[in-house]
Amino acid sequence: MKYSYKFYRDHFDLLRIKLPDEIGLFSDFVEDIATEEEADEYIEYIEKVLNGSYDNFEIQLNATSAFIKKDMTILEHFFTSKEPNKNTIETEQFKELILIWKNKLPERFKD
């Protein structure tokens, strides 16, 4: 992963991910992924864009929307009060970020 990240537990003891400010909104997207199956579904969509099966694909979650194009993915946050409400990341890096989160999911709700 080209970007730095770290995992931490918030005041509710939930596992979270901290990303650099330039891609920070992507943390809200990945934290909404609750299961490994859901992560696999999104990875499959990304791979279809990367291999040209799809020109683009949009995944809309509770507070965010990821518009996936071959080179870049644009994330829009619907409810942030801070500007900017959009971040971009290379699509390959977006896929890697989801894989990192998927691998951490088994620890998400452990004591």
C-alpha positions in Angstrom: 0.0 0.0 0.0 1.5 3.3 -1.1 -0.4 5.3 1.6 0.2 5.0 5.3 -2.5 3.7 7.6 -3.0 2.6 11.1 -5.7 0.7 13.0 -7.1 2.0 16.3 -10.1 1.5 18.5 -12.4 4.4 19.1 -14.2 5.3 22.4 -16.8 2.6 21.6 -14.0 0.1 21.2 -14.8 -0.3 17.5 -11.9 -1.0 15.1 -11.2 2.0 12.8 -8.6 2.9 10.2 -6.7 6.2 10.0 -5.6 7.3 6.6 -3.7 10.4 5.4 -5.8 13.5 5.0 -5.7 13.4 1.2 -7.6 10.1 1.2 -9.1 10.3 4.7 -12.7 10.1 3.5 -12.0 6.6 2.3 -11.9 5.4 5.9 -15.6 6.0 6.3 -16.2 3.9 3.2 -14.1 0.9 4.3 -15.4 1.0 7.8 -18.9 0.5 6.5 -17.8 -2.9 5.1 -19.0 -5.4 7.7 -18.2 -8.8 6.2 -15.5 -10.5 4.2 -18.2 -11.4 1.6 -19.1 -7.8 1.2 -15.4 -6.9 0.7 -15.1 -9.7 -1.9 -18.2 -8.3 -3.7 -16.6 -4.8 -4.0 -13.2 -6.2 -5.0 -15.0 -8.1 -7.8 -16.5 -4.9 -9.1 -13.2 -3.1 -8.9 -11.5 -6.0 -10.8 -14.2 -5.8 -13.5 -13.4 -2.1 -14.0 -9.7 -2.7 -14.0 -9.9 -5.5 -16.6 -12.3 -3.5 -18.8 -15.4 -5.6 -18.3 -17.1 -2.4 -16.9 -16.2 1.1 -18.0 -16.9 2.3 -14.5 -18.9 1.3 -11.4 -20.5 3.1 -8.5 -20.9 1.7 -5.0 -23.1 3.7 -2.7 -23.1 3.0 1.0 -24.7 4.8 4.0 -22.7 8.0 3.9 -20.4 7.6 0.9 -20.3 6.8 -2.7 -17.3 5.4 -4.6 -17.2 6.1 -8.3 -14.7 3.6 -9.7 -12.9 4.2 -13.0 -9.9 2.3 -14.4 -7.2 4.7 -13.1 -8.9 6.6 -10.3 -11.7 6.2 -7.8 -13.6 9.2 -6.5 -15.2 9.0 -3.1 -17.9 11.5 -2.2 -19.0 11.8 1.4 -22.7 12.9 1.7 -22.7 14.1 5.3 -19.3 15.6 6.1 -19.3 19.2 7.4 -15.7 19.7 6.4 -14.4 20.5 3.0 -13.5 18.8 0.7 -16.3 16.3 0.6 -14.5 14.3 -2.2 -11.2 12.4 -2.2 -9.5 10.5 -5.0 -7.3 7.4 -4.9 -5.7 5.2 -7.6 -8.1 2.4 -8.2 -5.4 -0.3 -7.6 -4.8 1.4 -4.2 -8.5 1.4 -3.5 -8.6 -2.3 -4.1 -5.6 -2.8 -1.8 -7.2 -0.7 0.9 -10.3 -2.9 0.8 -8.1 -6.1 1.0 -6.3 -4.6 4.0 -9.6 -4.0 5.7 -11.0 -7.4 4.8 -7.9 -9.1 6.4 -8.6 -7.1 9.6 -12.3 -7.8 9.8 -12.0 -10.9 12.0 -10.5 -8.7 14.7 -13.2 -6.0 14.4 -15.5 -7.1 17.2 -13.0 -9.0 19.4 -12.6 -8.1 23.0 
